[in-house]
């Protein structure tokens, strides 16, 4: 998402004579949705930064080591049961 915003910002900044519809058509051909491109254009016109501000809310319960452990188990396990691992909450290996 940030990559799209950067590209839209640079496209509008480099060529000030481009219309919004031209920018939208270009990115729709690449597979982006119109509304997403228009949102990025709107952010550029308002003057908002490319990156989002950190969001408030509950912090994640997974730390990086637990997430890495779960990813390894999913990738390397034949006959993997997603339900089993969601119930176990990624218990540590002995």
C-alpha positions as CSV (number, residue, x, y, z in Angstrom):
1,X,0.0,0.0,0.0
2,X,2.8,2.4,0.9
3,X,4.5,1.5,-2.4
4,X,1.4,2.5,-4.3
5,X,1.2,5.8,-2.4
6,X,4.9,6.6,-3.1
7,X,4.4,5.9,-6.8
8,X,1.2,8.0,-7.0
9,X,2.9,10.9,-5.1
10,X,5.9,10.7,-7.5
11,X,3.7,10.5,-10.5
12,X,1.7,13.6,-9.5
13,X,4.8,15.4,-8.3
14,X,6.9,14.9,-11.5
15,X,4.2,15.6,-14.0
16,X,1.9,18.3,-12.7
17,X,-0.1,18.3,-15.9
18,X,-1.5,14.8,-15.4
19,X,-5.2,14.6,-14.6
20,X,-6.4,12.3,-11.8
21,X,-8.2,10.1,-14.3
22,X,-4.9,9.5,-16.2
23,X,-3.2,8.4,-13.0
24,X,-6.1,6.1,-12.1
25,X,-6.2,4.5,-15.5
26,X,-2.5,3.8,-15.4
27,X,-2.7,2.0,-12.0
28,X,-6.0,0.2,-12.8
29,X,-4.2,-1.4,-15.7
30,X,-1.6,-2.7,-13.2
31,X,-4.4,-4.3,-11.1
32,X,-5.2,-1.8,-8.4
33,X,-8.7,-0.8,-7.6
34,X,-10.0,2.7,-8.5
35,X,-11.0,3.6,-5.0
36,X,-7.5,2.7,-3.7
37,X,-5.8,4.9,-6.2
38,X,-8.3,7.8,-5.6
39,X,-7.6,7.5,-1.9
40,X,-3.8,7.8,-2.5
41,X,-4.4,10.8,-4.8
42,X,-6.6,12.4,-2.1
43,X,-3.8,11.9,0.5
44,X,-1.4,13.6,-1.9
45,X,-3.7,16.6,-2.5
46,X,-4.4,17.1,1.2
47,X,-0.7,16.9,2.1
48,X,-0.8,13.8,4.3
49,X,2.5,11.8,4.5
50,X,3.0,8.6,2.6
51,X,3.4,6.4,5.8
52,X,0.5,6.0,8.2
53,X,0.8,7.0,11.8
54,X,1.0,4.2,14.4
55,X,-2.4,3.1,15.3
56,X,-3.8,2.8,18.8
57,X,-5.3,-0.4,20.1
58,X,-4.5,-3.6,21.8
59,X,-0.9,-4.8,21.2
60,X,-0.3,-8.1,19.4
61,X,0.0,-11.1,21.6
62,X,2.6,-12.7,19.4
63,X,6.2,-11.7,19.7
64,X,8.6,-12.3,16.8
65,X,10.0,-15.6,18.2
66,X,6.5,-17.1,18.6
67,X,5.5,-16.0,15.1
68,X,8.7,-17.4,13.6
69,X,8.2,-20.7,15.5
70,X,4.6,-21.0,14.2
71,X,5.7,-20.2,10.6
72,X,8.3,-23.0,10.8
73,X,5.8,-25.5,12.1
74,X,3.4,-24.7,9.4
75,X,6.0,-24.9,6.6
76,X,7.7,-28.0,7.8
77,X,4.9,-30.2,9.1
78,X,3.1,-32.8,7.0
79,X,-0.5,-33.4,8.0
80,X,-0.6,-30.0,9.8
81,X,-3.8,-29.2,11.7
82,X,-4.6,-25.5,11.9
83,X,-7.3,-26.1,14.5
84,X,-4.7,-27.9,16.8
85,X,-2.3,-25.0,16.6
86,X,-4.9,-22.3,17.2
87,X,-6.1,-24.1,20.4
88,X,-2.5,-24.6,21.6
89,X,-1.6,-21.0,21.1
90,X,1.8,-21.9,19.7
91,X,3.2,-23.7,22.7
92,X,7.0,-24.0,22.9
93,X,8.7,-27.2,21.7
94,X,10.3,-29.3,24.4
